[in-house]
Amino acid sequence: MSKSVSPPANQIIEYSNFASVVTGEGDWMPAGFPLPDGGFWQYREPDAVVIVQDGFLRVAAVPYTRGHDKIQFLDNAKHMYFSTRTFACPDGGAITFSIDLAATIIDGAPGDLYDGFVSFNVLDFSTGAALDFFVGNETIATVYGKLPFPGVPIVDPAQGPRHFCLFDEIRDATAAGQLHHFEIAYDSAADRVTFSVDGKQIRQYSNVPFKLGPCTLALGLMSEKDIAPGKGSVSCHGQGAVGKWGNIRIATIARDAQS
């Protein structure tokens, strides 16, 4: 269970202690969701190789083997960790999530980011907000969405769809194993989300239709292939991924400090 943290304004939190992915106690835990039948689906590849070294977490899952034949968001992530703490934006202020991340995809479909990628996810399970980076061998995508996670209240917005997801792909933006610095910034007063890579803004969304609540961070090895009617999951065909994550920071700014 995540422990909610409402950080004092104008604070930087370092969050790169990854030992708990092995020890089971600390800042990170295996990710997953409850099943409709009362069970629990854990995003865990049984043969994954996990290394914590020099301030980074490295995970290799080659090949992918996990899939779900009926529920799409359970099929997408193959191996994932959630933060055991959540991080909230100061009322009317701003919050920035930053990370260094590298991805190597093995035997993936050429040119198809969604066949296999490494992710950094900022997830608000109180509103369904999802703010993510997906990284492959050549392509980087930003993800801005409001999703029907289990337990999220149904809210009809004043305008626009109840649930949505906007993907923006940047082709030829990286190479296999290349480390980049990623930032996701949310400005509550301006209702704005900004995505940046290596210090350069690459995407911005205004008129955000929710106020971001306490956020859980996720680090994942994923795919995103539609479940085939009458066939089930088609997301595993021998491909796999190696992810590297580190230098995670959460920075908050008070409303008064922005003016």
Phi, psi and omega in degrees: 000131180289142175261122184288136177232120173255093188295145173303154181297154176057053181230148172244124179253124173273132187221055184238032173269101189261005185303330185292344176294340176256314186280336180087000180226121179147220191275345185227150179217157176302138182271158176170179182219152175296148176265154179303332182274005179098353176279193181219132179258116180258134177279092185211117172275120188297333181257017179297142175257125187240127180228131172246118187203135173056037177082004181240151169258129175237131179227130176241127174232095184223112002269167169296140178228343188270137177203158176235131188277350187234326186249116190299313186288343173279332179283331190293307183276134179260317179215124188208151174237143172254147170291144177277353175245155172247158187229124186251147175282136174302145182304118180076004182257214183217157178217140179233133177248125181229153184201151167259133189214140173226147182229140170228120180255130183254124175058033175281163177294126184303131176075003184248095179305320190280358174286333178184131181202167176252140187235154163234122188237136171247112191238128177249104184281359175272333180242343186090005181295138176225121179235113193223159161244133172247131185231128176244202179285330181235330191247143171241136176236140167265149181228127180228114185208170172226110194243156180274063176299152177304131177088354180284129179299145177278120181230126176271118182287164178296328177210157179084176184284156177295318178232143180201165173207123180250120177254135176231111184267136175246107185282152177052042184257353183205182175219159182305126178080003183279128182275133177230160175256123184244143177223139172237119183242136178236126178250109184293317183295323183267355184050057187223141175239134181233135177248134179225147176232126179052040176083001181248127177293129180244343180200143177218138177237130176253175180057040178301125189273021178212158170262120185297126179265201180296128189253137171263135176268148178223143176238121189222153163253121195221170163223173174207079181241130184301135173298130185276127178304129178078356182237327181091207184295135176235022190271354180239118179222024181106354179279164177203183184213152173237123180246149177224124183228143176188178179053048179279128179224143174239119182244131178243147180229129180289157179302316182296328182287344180273341186275000000 
